Every structure is written in structure tokens, then in C-alpha cells.
């Protein structure tokens, strides 16, 4: 039996649909207040307070994956008031939770945790050590990024994939060389290659476009979703046009991912695809897991698009029976508030 303290949970692919691309919040096209002023839903203050309580509870949850998902929300939406709770998770028993907590320190540049995260440079797990190096780099010690560039040579595919993720987030274009090495290496796994193309896109190297387009036309929906997120990271006009074509995909989750990324790029053309989830009751007939996943994707798309017709569904999503859906809806509320 595997040691539960090193369970993967698919977290090394950051599978809570925020994937390997922890983008700066750009998505809402109008403020949450303005939208809610035209609806009969709860006040904006109540929604934000409810979302904050959901994330606080999730950070204390018994399930490591729920804690990890909550950490990502705090990092992606820069909720500094929740970072003290995240800081305590730097000492969590579970490797993915420590990994993401260190990333959150770096992403939010939370200097109060610098001494604690520095200790993780000596952590027993390679994944946590590179996350700590990333955080230290973001906190003003960029030489630590070199640790990640060296560690990407690891034979451990999880470590290599996480190095690719972190190098993309570092903003350091000197990382392109090791990233292309990881992409082309014969012994790199699929998850390494996926993270590498996403990281290269995030660093703004337009040479990766053809690789991303190949992912968009893959027969596998998961590959298409990863390609969509990488296109969103690239953010060029050509990438945006490619995303628009994905609104016609046969798979609902793919269309929602495209709508989300277009919203992040400031285009709400995918709004109708999200509205159709509710208007056409597209969840009807799905099993529990499938419905949960679609609602999660829908909430994330609402957060990026942020129009009034979509925001009115957030109160119900905040009360969904699924913790994962409630966490995604909380992220959407925070994103829309930030856009004010």
C-alpha cells in the first residue's frame, strides 16, 4: 500500500482545472457589484463573505486534495488575508499540499512566510524543494530559479513535470532552453511535455504555437483542454482565434475551457456556451462525478467572463453539495470582485 503522505491526487498536473497555468486575474468584464445591482441575488458583501468562509473551511479540510484546491484559489486570487492559513500548510504532512503552499507564497509574494518557506529548501521531497526555490525566487532571490533549471534533468517524471510548471511561472526566459530540452527528451512523459508546452507558452515564446495547435486537434478531449489553457497563456491574436474555434467542439468541457480562456483574455464570446449549461440543463442525465466536473468548469468560466447573466448563478453554486464546486464558485466570486 502506498504511503498516503505522498499521494499524487493528480495534483502534480494541478488537476483542479486551474492546471499548470496560474494566471493573473483578468477575466471579469464588469464589476461584481454592478452585475449584482441588476439582479435579485444576495448582496456582493454576502457573496464575498460566503466565498471566504468556504475557502477557510477548505484550508482546514481533512481531505488533502480539498486543502490543495483551496490553496490554489488563495494564490490565484491573491487573497492576502487567507495567507496565514496557507503558511501553516507549509508544514502539512502531505507532499502536494506543501508543494502548493510554497507556490502560493511565491505567487502572492507573501514575505511573512519567507523564513518558513526557506526551511523547505531542505525538505525531504524534491518536489517541495523546487517549490520552495520558486517561492524564494519570487521573494527577491532569483538565483534560486537555477535550482529548478538544474532539477528538470531529474529522471523522476513528476519532479521534471513540476520543474516545467515552475519555470513557466518564474517569468525567466533563460528557462526556455531547459524547457525545450524537457519537451524533446525521449524519456519525458506526456505530463512533462504538457507542462513544458504550457510553460513555454506562458513565457511568451510564439514558436510553440504549432505544438499547441496540434493539441487542439487531438482526438483526446483532455489533450484539447490542456492545449486550450496553453493557448490562453500564450495570449496572442493567433492564439485567441484558435480558442474561438474550440467553442464548436463536440465536448462540453472543452467548450467551457475555451470560454474560460477567452474570458481571461477579455472576450466574452463564450458566454452563450456557459449559459447553455443552465438554460438547456446540460447536466441532466450525467452521473454525480460528471455533473460535478461540469459545474466546476462552469464556475471557473463564470469567474473569467463575469457578465451579469452568468454571475446570477454564483449563489447557487456556492451552496452546491460538492466541496470542489463550492471552491470553484468561491474563486469566481473573488475574481469578479477583483475586477471592480
N, C-alpha and C positions, 0 to 999 in steps of 0.2 A: 504494500500500500504506500502511495506517495505521501511524503511529508506535507501536511496541509499548509505549512508556513511558506511553502514555495510554489503554491498552486498558480497556474497560469491565468485562468479565467478568461483567456483571450485578451488579457489586459495588455500584453506586450504588443498587440495590434491596436490597443486602445479602442476596444470594440464598442464602446458606448456611442458609436456613430459620430462622435466628435473626431474619431480616428486619430491619424497621426498629424492632423493639421489643427493646432490650437490657435485659431485665427483671432486677430484683434476684432473686437465687436464693432461691426459696421452696419448691421443689417436692417434696422427698422427705418422706414421711410418717413415716419412721423412719430411724435411722442406718444407714449402710452397714455399720458394724461389727456391729450387731445382726442385720442380714439375713444377712451373710456367716457369722456364727457358726452359723447354722442350715443352711448349705449346705456342699457339699464342694468349692467353688471355691477359688481362690487366696486368700491372706490379704489383708486390706484394705491393709496396708502395701505388699504387692507390686503390687496393682492401682493404687494411687495413684502408686507409683514408675514403673510402666509407662506410665500416662497422662501423667505429667510428661515422660518421655523422648520420647513420641510428639509432644507439643506442642513441646518443644525442637527436635526434628529438623524439624518442620514450619515453625518460625520461620526455619530456615536453608535451607528447600527452594528449589530452583531455580525452581519454578513460583510466580509471584506470587499466584495465587488460593489456593494452599495456605498461603502466608505470611499472606495476609489472613484466611483462615479460622481459623488458629491465633491470630492477634491477637484476634479476636472471642472466642475461648474464654478467653484470659487476662483480657480486660476483663470478660466476663460473670460469671466465677467469681472475680474479684478475686485472682488468683494473683500476689501481690506479688513473689514470688521469681523470677518469669519476666519481670518488667517491665524489667530491664536489657537483655534481648534485644530487647524491643519498642522500647525507647528508641532502640536503634541503627537500627531500621527507620524512624525519623522522617526519615532521610536516604536512604531507598530510592529507586531510580530510577523506580519505578512509582507513579503518582499514587494509585491505590486503596489501595496499601499505606501510603503516607504518611498518607493520609486516615484510615484505620482506626487507625494507630498513634497519631495525635493524639487520636482519640476515646478510645482506651484510656487515655491519660494522664489525660484528663478523668474518665472513668468510675471509674478507680481512685484518682483524686486523688494521682497519683504525683508528688510535689513535686520529686523529684530530677531530673525531666526538664523542669522549668519553663523554665529558660533555653533549652534546645534547642527546645522547642515554641514559645516566644516568637518565635524566629527565623522560624518558619513563617508568622507573620503577614505576612511579606514574600515568601512563596512565589510562584512564577510561575503557579501554578494557583489559580483561585478556590475550587475545592472544598477544597483543602488549607488555604487561608487561613481559611475559615469553620470548618473542623475545629479549627484552632489557636485561633480565637476561642472556640469552645466549651470547649476544654481550659482556656484561661486563665480563662474564667468560672467553671469548676468549681474552679479553683485559687485562688479568692478575689478575682477581678477581674470581677465580674458585668457591668460596663459593656460588656464585650466581647460580651455577648449581643446588644447593639444592632446590632453589625456584621452579625449573622446576620439580624436583622429587616429591615435595610435591603437586604441582598443577596438576599432572597427575591423582590425585584422584578426580578431578572435575567431576561433573555429566554432565557438558556440553561436548558433544561429539566432537565438533570442537576444544575446548580447549584441551581435552585429546589427540586427534589425533596430534595436533601441539606439545604438550609436547613430545610425542613419537618421532616425527620428530627431535626435538631439542636435545633430549637425545642421539639419534643416532649420530648426528653431533658433540656432545660435546667431544667424544673420551673418556669419563669417564666410565670405565667398572662397576663402582658401580651402574650405571643406569640399569644394566641388571635385577636386581630384580624388580624394578617398571615396567620395560618394559614387563617382563613375566607376571606380575600381570595384566597389561592392556590387554595383549594378551588373557589371560584365563578368564578374568572377564565376567560374564554372561551378564552384561549390557553394554559391549563395542560394539560399532557399527562396521560395516565392515571397514570403513575408519580408525578407531582406530587400528583394528587388522592388516590391511595392513601396516600402518605406523610403528606399533610395530615390525612386522617381518622384515621390511626393516631396521629399526634402529638396531635390534639385529644382523642382518647380517653385517651391517656397523661396528659394534663393534667387529666383528670377531668371534662370538660365533657359532661354527660349528654345535651345537646341533639343530640349526634352519633349517638345510638343508632339512629335511624331510617335513617340512611345506612349504618350497619354492618349492620343487618338486611337492607337491600336487597342488600348484597354477599353475605350468606349464602344468598340465594335466587337468586343469579346462575346462569346456565347454564354459566358457565366455572368449572372447579374451582380455577384459580389465584386468581380473584377471591374465591372462598369461603374459601380458606386465608388470604388477606390479611385478610378480614373477621373470621375466627376469631381471628387474632392481635390484631387491634384490639379485639375484644370482651374478650379476656383482659386487655388493657391497661386497659380501662375498669373491669372488675372488679366491677361492681355485681351485685346479686342477679338483676336482669333480664338482664344480660349473661351471667351464669353459666347461667341457664335456657336462654338461646338456644344456648349452647355444647352443652348436653346434647342438644338436638335434632339437632345435627350428628353425633352418634355413629351416626346411622342413615343417613348419606349413602351414596350408591352408590359413591363413590370412596374407595379405601383411604387415600390420602394425606390426604384431607380428614378422615376419621375419626381418623387418628393425630394430626393437628394439633389437633383438638378435645380428644382425650385428653390431649395435652401441656398445653394451656392450662388445662384443668380441674385437672390435677395441680398446675400452678403456683398455682392458686387454692385448693389444699388439698383437692381432692376426687379420689379415685382411682377414680371410677366408670368411667373409660375403660380401666381395667387389662385387662379382658377383650379389648378390641379389639387391644391390643398383644400380649397372649398369643396371640391367634389367628394373628398373623404366623408364629409358630413352630409352634404346635400344628397348624394347618391348612396349613402350608408355603405361605403365600400368595405367596411369591416364585417358586415353581416356574413355569416357562414364561415368565418375564419375560426381556427382553434384559438385557445387562450394565448398561446405563445405568439402566434401570427398577429393577432389583434393587438397585443401589447407592443410588438415591434413597430407596427404601422402607426399606432398612436404616438409612440416615442418619436418616430421620424416626422410625423405631422407637427408635433410640438416644436421640434427643432427648426422646422421650416417656418413656422409662425414667428419664432423669435428672430429669424433673419429677415423676413418680409415685413412683418409688423404693421400691416394695414388694419384699419378698424374692423372690417368684416371678419378678419381672422382672429383678432385679439378677443373678440367676444366669446370665443371657445376656451380661452385660457382658464377661467374659473372652474369649469367642469373638469378640465384636465388636471388641475391642481388637486382635485378631490378623487381622482381615479384610484381604483383599488390597487394598482400596481405601483410599487415604490419607484421603479425605473421611469414610468410615465410621469409621475409627480415630480421627479428630479428634472426631467427634460422640460416640463412645463415651467418649473421654477427658473430654469436657465432662460427660457423665453421671456418671462416677466422681467428678469434682471436686464436682459439685452435691450428690451424696449424702453425700460426706464432710463438706461444709459444713453439712449438716443435722444433724450429730451434736450 
